[in-house]
Amino acid sequence: MKKQIFFFSIIILAFFEANAQVEYKIITSVESIVPAGLGRSRLISVNEEKNYKDFTSTQSDEDNSRNKSNRDEIRVRNFDETKLLNFYNLGGIRFQNIAANDAVISSKINTMVEEGWELAFVNSAVESDAGKDDGQGIFITRYLFKRTKK
């Protein structure tokens, strides 16, 4: 009898897990690698939803029409912008700034975990021209979170 209850419980849990809907959220950190601290660094978290289908068109050889969506419709104006420090100042790289940014980003991640989000994936990249006298660049990291919809 105990085995039957155990297996029945597993089947019920598997059913609920299979039917659970998951939602995702992306948080992006943009950290300036512009020399002399002239860039801007931010942690961005969107507060509204957009449906990608509203801004998607199907392209074919026969129909090269472009999506007529107004760029203004795509823009998101409801988001949180948390200030971060730049990697560089006039003296060069600032390790203290990197540590400060780590503390702020960790705080955001911990808050999201407390809200039921699970950090599922992290992706980062550097964008820089790197040509002669390159004075521009960013270090971008995207944090992908997921949770079961309530």
C-alpha positions in Angstrom: 0.0 0.0 0.0 2.8 2.4 0.9 4.4 1.7 -2.5 1.2 2.5 -4.3 0.8 5.8 -2.4 4.4 6.7 -3.2 4.1 6.0 -6.9 0.7 7.8 -7.0 2.3 10.8 -5.4 5.2 10.8 -7.9 2.7 10.7 -10.8 0.7 13.6 -9.4 3.9 15.7 -8.9 5.1 14.9 -12.4 1.7 15.9 -13.8 1.8 19.3 -12.0 5.4 19.8 -13.0 4.6 19.1 -16.6 1.7 21.5 -16.6 3.6 24.3 -14.7 4.0 27.4 -16.8 7.4 29.1 -16.6 8.1 32.8 -17.0 11.5 34.3 -17.8 13.0 37.7 -17.1 16.3 39.2 -18.3 18.4 41.7 -16.3 21.2 43.4 -18.2 24.3 45.1 -16.8 26.1 47.5 -19.0 29.5 48.5 -17.6 31.6 51.2 -19.4 35.1 50.4 -20.4 35.6 53.9 -21.7 38.9 55.4 -20.5 38.9 58.2 -17.9 35.5 57.2 -16.5 33.6 59.1 -19.2 31.1 56.3 -20.0 27.8 55.3 -18.2 27.3 52.0 -16.4 23.8 50.7 -15.5 21.8 47.7 -14.4 18.6 47.5 -16.4 15.4 45.7 -15.4 12.3 46.0 -17.5 8.9 46.5 -15.8 6.6 45.9 -18.7 5.9 43.1 -21.2 6.1 43.2 -25.0 4.9 40.6 -27.4 7.6 40.0 -30.0 4.9 39.0 -32.5 3.8 42.7 -32.7 7.2 43.6 -34.2 7.9 40.6 -36.4 7.3 40.1 -40.1 8.0 37.2 -42.3 10.4 37.9 -45.1 10.5 35.9 -48.4 12.1 36.3 -51.8 8.7 37.3 -53.2 7.8 39.8 -50.4 10.6 42.0 -49.3 8.3 44.4 -47.4 9.7 45.6 -44.1 7.9 45.5 -40.8 5.9 48.7 -40.7 6.0 48.9 -36.9 6.9 52.2 -35.5 10.1 52.1 -33.4 8.3 54.1 -30.8 5.9 51.1 -30.2 8.9 48.8 -29.5 10.6 51.1 -27.0 10.1 50.3 -23.3 9.8 53.3 -21.1 8.9 51.5 -17.9 12.1 50.0 -16.5 14.4 50.3 -13.5 17.8 51.8 -14.1 20.3 51.2 -11.3 23.5 53.2 -11.4 26.8 51.3 -11.5 30.3 52.6 -11.5 32.6 52.7 -14.5 35.5 50.4 -14.7 38.0 53.2 -15.4 38.7 56.6 -14.0 41.5 59.1 -14.7 44.0 56.9 -12.9 43.1 53.8 -14.9 41.2 50.7 -14.0 39.4 50.9 -10.6 39.1 47.5 -8.9 37.1 49.2 -6.1 34.5 50.1 -8.7 34.3 46.6 -10.0 33.8 45.3 -6.4 31.1 47.9 -5.8 29.3 46.8 -9.0 29.5 43.2 -7.9 27.9 44.1 -4.6 25.0 45.9 -6.4 24.5 43.2 -8.9 24.6 40.5 -6.2 22.0 42.5 -4.2 19.7 42.5 -7.3 20.2 38.7 -7.9 19.5 37.9 -4.2 16.4 40.0 -4.2 15.1 38.2 -7.3 15.9 34.8 -5.8 13.9 35.9 -2.7 11.0 36.8 -5.1 11.0 33.2 -6.4 13.2 33.7 -9.5 16.0 31.2 -10.3 19.1 32.3 -12.1 19.1 30.0 -15.1 21.8 31.4 -17.4 24.4 34.2 -17.7 25.9 35.5 -20.9 28.4 38.3 -21.3 30.4 40.0 -24.0 32.6 43.0 -24.6 32.1 45.5 -27.4 35.0 47.6 -28.4 36.4 49.0 -31.7 39.9 48.3 -30.4 41.3 50.4 -33.3 44.0 53.0 -32.9 43.1 55.4 -30.0 40.0 53.4 -29.2 38.1 55.3 -26.6 34.8 53.4 -26.6 33.5 50.1 -25.3 31.1 48.3 -23.0 31.0 45.1 -21.0 27.5 43.7 -21.1 26.1 40.8 -19.1 22.6 39.4 -19.4 21.2 37.4 -16.5 18.3 35.1 -17.5 16.0 34.2 -14.6 13.0 31.8 -14.6 10.2 31.0 -12.2 7.0 29.1 -12.2 4.0 31.4 -12.9 1.8 31.9 -9.9 
